[in-house]
Amino acid sequence: MEGQDEVSAREQHFHSQVRESTICFLLFAILYVVSYFIITRYKRKSDEQEDEDAIVNRISLFLSTFTLAVSAGAVLLLPFSIISNEILLSFPHNYYIQWLNGSLIHGLWNLASLFSNLCLFVLMPFAFFFLESEGFAGLKKGIRARILETLVMLLLLALLILGIVWVASALIDNDAASMESLYDLWEFYLPYLYSCISLMGCLLLLLCTPVGLSRMFTVMGQLLVKPTILEDLDEQIYIITLEEEALQRRLNGLSSSVECNIMELEQELENVKTLKTKLERRKKASAWERNLVYPAVMVLLLIETSISVLLVACNILCLLVDETAMPKGTRGPGIGNASLSTFGFVGAALEIILIFYLMVSSVVGFYSLRFFGNFTPKKDDTTMTKIIGNCVSILVLSSALPVMSRTLVIFHLGSSFYNLMKRILGMDSADGEYTSYH
C-alpha cells in the first residue's frame, strides 16, 4: 500500500507539473502574440529589407517581442494573484478551479523573475549590439561575424559592470566576505543587480506617476470626443477647408527650387488636415459619445486619482503614527487562505483597477518627461533601436510595479486606514478596548 501511495503521489505531482507548464505556455503564447502585433504596429516598414540586415532586424524583433511579453506578464501577475486569491476564497472546493493553486501562482512569479533577468541582462543587450554590429575588420562579413562581435561586446559589458560593482563594494564595505560574495553570480550578484535596477525603476515610477496622473486628463481629452457647447462645428470645418485649399494653391504655385518654403507649407498643410480630421470626427460622433462618455471618463479619472492620493497620504500618516506599519518581508498566509483586502472582493477589484491605473499613469508620465520624449513610438515610423529602448524601459517599470504597489499600500486596501484610526483613537487591537496614551 505504501508503494502504491508513493506512486500515486508521484503521478499526481507529475500531472500537476505538466498542467502548470501547459498553462504557463498558453498564457505566455497569448502575451507574445499580442506583443508582436503591438510592436509591428509601430515598427518602421522601411526596415523590412531582403538581405542580411533583414535577418538581424527579424531576430531583434523576436527578442523585443519576448521582452514586451515578459513585461506584460509581470504587470498582469499582480492582478492575477489578487483575483485568484478571491476566487479560491469564494469557491474553495470547486472541482473546475483546482488548477488555480498556490503552486501555479508561485511558479508564474518565479518564471517572471527569471525571464526579467534574462531579458534585462542578456536578450536586450544582445539585440542592441547585434543590431549595431557589422563584424570585425578582416573577417568575412555575415551573420556569424556579427554574432561574434555581439558576444565579445556582451563579455566586455559584463566585465565592466562587474568591475564597477566590485569597486563600489570595496568603497562602501571593504570586507572579505562581501568581496567573495561577488564570485557567486547566480545566488548573489544577479539578484543584487536586479534589485538595484528595481530600485531605479521605483525611483523612476515615483517620478513618472505624478506627472502621468496630471497628464491623464489631457491624454483622455485628446482621445475622446468633447461635448460641443456653444460651438459651430460646420463653420469651423468650412474655415479649415478654405485654409486647406489656400495652402494647396500656394503649394501648386511655388517652383520646386524654393525647397524651404515648400517644406514649411507642407508641414502647415499636414497640421490643417489633422485638425480637419478631428473636427469631422467630432461632428460624426453621436450625442451619447459627446455628452455622456467624456464626462463619465473624466469623473472616473478624478475618482481614481483622488483614491490614489488618499492612499498615499494615509500610508504616510500610518508610518508617522505607527512604527509597525512599515512593510515587512514576511510570508503571507498563502493563496486562498485569507483575503488581501479588508473589503473583500470589492476591495480586491478596486486594488486591481488602481494597479492598472498607476501603471498606465506611469507609462504616460514616462513619455511626458522631456528627457524621454524622443522615446515615444510613432505608428509605422519607429526604428528597432527605439523599440528596444522602449521594451527595456517598460520592463524596468513593470519590475518595479509590485514594490511600488506595496510601498503605496495598494495591497490590503482599507487596512491602513483602519489601523490608523485605531492608533489615533487609542483602540488596542487585542481586546478592542480603548487605552490611554498619556
QUIGI-V949746 format. One record per helix or strand of 3 or more residues. SS is the DSSP state (A for helix, B for strand). FROM is the first residue (numbers start at 1). TO is the last residue. If there is no record, write none. Layout:
BEGIN
ss;from;to
SS;FROM;TO
SS;FROM;TO
END
This chain:
BEGIN
ss;from;to
A;2;42
A;45;47
A;52;90
A;95;97
A;102;132
A;143;172
A;176;181
A;185;223
A;233;253
A;259;284
A;287;321
A;323;325
A;344;368
A;373;375
A;384;407
A;415;425
END
